[in-house]
Amino acid sequence: MTRRDQELLNKQLKWQNPSPRNNGLLILALVGVFLAGIALGGSRTAHENKAASVSSKIAVASSVR
């Protein structure tokens, strides 16, 4: 690679420098998504447990008759 080639390459790549990431914001977003997943999973599990409890009570009530 000649000096001229290197200068042209540097000129082309000068505009493609990635902007610095905001790591704090990225971590905050990941923690938020994680906590939202825990909340949704917990509410789903509670709903399924409630449905199972109701269906077991129905089964017990129908077997008693």
BAKOL-678977 format. One record per residue: residue in one letter; x, y, z of N, C-alpha, C, O in turn; residue number from 1. Coordinates in steps of 0.001 Angstrom, whole numbers, plus 500000, padded with zeros to 6 digits. Example, Ala and Ser with C-alpha at 12.3 -4.5 7.8 and 13.67 -1.06 7.14 Angstrom:
<atoms>
{'A'; {513190; 494310; 507800}; {512300; 495500; 507800}; {513200; 496700; 507800}; {514236; 496681; 508465}; 1}
{'S'; {512850; 497750; 507080}; {513670; 498940; 507140}; {512900; 500030; 507870}; {513409; 501138; 508039}; 2}
</atoms>
This chain:
<atoms>
{'M'; {500851; 498842; 500000}; {500000; 500000; 500000}; {500904; 501231; 500000}; {501796; 501379; 500835}; 1}
{'T'; {500648; 502076; 499066}; {501468; 503285; 498951}; {500965; 504358; 499910}; {499905; 504232; 500524}; 2}
{'R'; {501755; 505405; 500013}; {501373; 506504; 500904}; {500081; 507159; 500423}; {499236; 507551; 501227}; 3}
{'R'; {499941; 507272; 499125}; {498724; 507861; 498534}; {497508; 506990; 498864}; {496449; 507512; 499213}; 4}
{'D'; {497653; 505680; 498756}; {496562; 504771; 499090}; {496172; 504909; 500563}; {494991; 504923; 500909}; 5}
{'Q'; {497185; 505009; 501416}; {496923; 505154; 502849}; {496189; 506460; 503146}; {495281; 506485; 503977}; 6}
{'E'; {496571; 507529; 502480}; {495896; 508814; 502677}; {494442; 508748; 502228}; {493553; 509264; 502906}; 7}
{'L'; {494200; 508113; 501088}; {492828; 507976; 500599}; {491986; 507108; 501542}; {490824; 507412; 501812}; 8}
{'L'; {492583; 506046; 502026}; {491867; 505174; 502955}; {491535; 505912; 504245}; {490423; 505801; 504760}; 9}
{'N'; {492498; 506664; 504767}; {492247; 507443; 505980}; {491158; 508480; 505756}; {490338; 508722; 506641}; 10}
{'K'; {491144; 509093; 504580}; {490132; 510084; 504251}; {488743; 509442; 504194}; {487767; 510043; 504643}; 11}
{'Q'; {488647; 508235; 503649}; {487362; 507538; 503554}; {486886; 507068; 504929}; {485699; 507159; 505241}; 12}
{'L'; {487799; 506573; 505737}; {487419; 506021; 507030}; {487209; 507085; 508099}; {486677; 506791; 509170}; 13}
{'K'; {487618; 508309; 507822}; {487482; 509384; 508794}; {486014; 509591; 509160}; {485718; 509935; 510305}; 14}
{'W'; {485103; 509396; 508238}; {483679; 509622; 508469}; {482978; 508406; 509068}; {481800; 508484; 509418}; 15}
{'Q'; {483682; 507293; 509189}; {483031; 506087; 509672}; {483415; 505727; 511097}; {483200; 504594; 511527}; 16}
{'N'; {483971; 506662; 511826}; {484299; 506393; 513223}; {482997; 506237; 514001}; {482142; 507121; 513954}; 17}
{'P'; {482840; 505143; 514703}; {481593; 504968; 515455}; {481519; 505953; 516615}; {482522; 506254; 517262}; 18}
{'S'; {480322; 506443; 516859}; {480159; 507364; 517979}; {480278; 506576; 519281}; {479906; 505404; 519335}; 19}
{'P'; {480781; 507199; 520301}; {480946; 506474; 521577}; {479582; 506087; 522146}; {478629; 506865; 522107}; 20}
{'R'; {479515; 504874; 522671}; {478263; 504394; 523255}; {478110; 504948; 524652}; {479085; 505212; 525356}; 21}
{'N'; {476884; 505113; 525022}; {476580; 505515; 526389}; {476296; 504238; 527167}; {475164; 503756; 527183}; 22}
{'N'; {477325; 503686; 527814}; {477201; 502406; 528496}; {476198; 502448; 529638}; {475520; 501454; 529899}; 23}
{'G'; {476095; 503562; 530310}; {475144; 503687; 531407}; {473713; 503522; 530921}; {472900; 502854; 531560}; 24}
{'L'; {473415; 504134; 529787}; {472071; 504028; 529223}; {471781; 502612; 528749}; {470663; 502121; 528905}; 25}
{'L'; {472770; 501960; 528177}; {472610; 500582; 527722}; {472349; 499652; 528906}; {471468; 498795; 528839}; 26}
{'I'; {473098; 499814; 529974}; {472902; 498982; 531168}; {471526; 499239; 531773}; {470845; 498303; 532193}; 27}
{'L'; {471116; 500501; 531817}; {469809; 500847; 532358}; {468686; 500208; 531534}; {467710; 499710; 532096}; 28}
{'A'; {468822; 500222; 530217}; {467816; 499605; 529356}; {467765; 498095; 529569}; {466677; 497521; 529624}; 29}
{'L'; {468904; 497452; 529689}; {468935; 496002; 529917}; {468312; 495633; 531256}; {467562; 494661; 531344}; 30}
{'V'; {468614; 496396; 532289}; {468025; 496136; 533608}; {466509; 496329; 533555}; {465765; 495555; 534157}; 31}
{'G'; {466052; 497351; 532841}; {464617; 497595; 532703}; {463906; 496455; 532004}; {462830; 496035; 532429}; 32}
{'V'; {464500; 495953; 530933}; {463905; 494824; 530207}; {463903; 493579; 531088}; {462932; 492821; 531091}; 33}
{'F'; {464967; 493367; 531824}; {465048; 492211; 532722}; {463960; 492268; 533795}; {463279; 491274; 534047}; 34}
{'L'; {463802; 493430; 534423}; {462792; 493570; 535472}; {461376; 493453; 534908}; {460492; 492896; 535558}; 35}
{'A'; {461162; 493972; 533709}; {459845; 493828; 533082}; {459553; 492357; 532796}; {458413; 491917; 532949}; 36}
{'G'; {460544; 491603; 532390}; {460363; 490174; 532150}; {460041; 489426; 533424}; {459200; 488528; 533428}; 37}
{'I'; {460709; 489796; 534507}; {460415; 489154; 535792}; {458982; 489473; 536228}; {458266; 488595; 536708}; 38}
{'A'; {458570; 490725; 536059}; {457216; 491123; 536467}; {456166; 490400; 535636}; {455183; 489896; 536179}; 39}
{'L'; {456367; 490344; 534322}; {455398; 489657; 533463}; {455382; 488163; 533740}; {454316; 487548; 533752}; 40}
{'G'; {456531; 487581; 533959}; {456597; 486152; 534268}; {455951; 485834; 535598}; {455283; 484809; 535735}; 41}
{'G'; {456140; 486701; 536580}; {455532; 486498; 537882}; {454022; 486607; 537830}; {453318; 485825; 538469}; 42}
{'S'; {453519; 487570; 537073}; {452061; 487709; 536974}; {451460; 486546; 536186}; {450352; 486100; 536483}; 43}
{'R'; {452176; 486067; 535203}; {451682; 484926; 534427}; {451641; 483668; 535293}; {450680; 482902; 535235}; 44}
{'T'; {452675; 483459; 536088}; {452727; 482298; 536973}; {451616; 482381; 538015}; {450976; 481374; 538321}; 45}
{'A'; {451382; 483571; 538561}; {450321; 483739; 539555}; {448966; 483448; 538929}; {448107; 482837; 539564}; 46}
{'H'; {448770; 483879; 537697}; {447502; 483636; 537001}; {447315; 482142; 536748}; {446212; 481620; 536914}; 47}
{'E'; {448380; 481454; 536349}; {448288; 480015; 536090}; {448025; 479247; 537385}; {447254; 478288; 537390}; 48}
{'N'; {448661; 479664; 538480}; {448427; 479007; 539772}; {446985; 479207; 540224}; {446375; 478295; 540783}; 49}
{'K'; {446443; 480389; 539985}; {445060; 480679; 540362}; {444109; 479820; 539543}; {443138; 479283; 540076}; 50}
{'A'; {444387; 479687; 538246}; {443540; 478867; 537383}; {443618; 477403; 537797}; {442603; 476707; 537781}; 51}
{'A'; {444781; 476932; 538159}; {444942; 475545; 538591}; {444207; 475313; 539902}; {443621; 474250; 540103}; 52}
{'S'; {444230; 476292; 540794}; {443540; 476182; 542073}; {442036; 476120; 541864}; {441346; 475331; 542509}; 53}
{'V'; {441535; 476942; 540975}; {440102; 476949; 540688}; {439687; 475634; 540055}; {438659; 475067; 540427}; 54}
{'S'; {440475; 475137; 539098}; {440109; 473881; 538437}; {440193; 472703; 539405}; {439418; 471754; 539288}; 55}
{'S'; {441122; 472752; 540357}; {441189; 471658; 541332}; {439997; 471715; 542285}; {439485; 470673; 542698}; 56}
{'K'; {439553; 472913; 542636}; {438374; 473050; 543496}; {437123; 472554; 542768}; {436246; 471942; 543377}; 57}
{'I'; {437050; 472817; 541484}; {435913; 472334; 540678}; {435933; 470814; 540630}; {434886; 470176; 540743}; 58}
{'A'; {437106; 470234; 540466}; {437223; 468775; 540399}; {436838; 468156; 541723}; {436163; 467127; 541745}; 59}
{'V'; {437245; 468749; 542818}; {436900; 468229; 544147}; {435397; 468358; 544371}; {434770; 467433; 544886}; 60}
{'A'; {434817; 469485; 543995}; {433388; 469709; 544201}; {432564; 468733; 543363}; {431530; 468247; 543820}; 61}
{'S'; {433015; 468442; 542137}; {432248; 467537; 541293}; {432402; 466087; 541765}; {431505; 465275; 541539}; 62}
{'S'; {433501; 465754; 542405}; {433673; 464382; 542899}; {432926; 464131; 544196}; {432624; 462986; 544530}; 63}
{'V'; {432631; 465188; 544922}; {431911; 465067; 546180}; {430439; 464774; 545922}; {429810; 464072; 546713}; 64}
{'R'; {429889; 465280; 544863}; {428461; 465093; 544560}; {428138; 463710; 544240}; {426980; 463394; 543964}; 65}
</atoms>
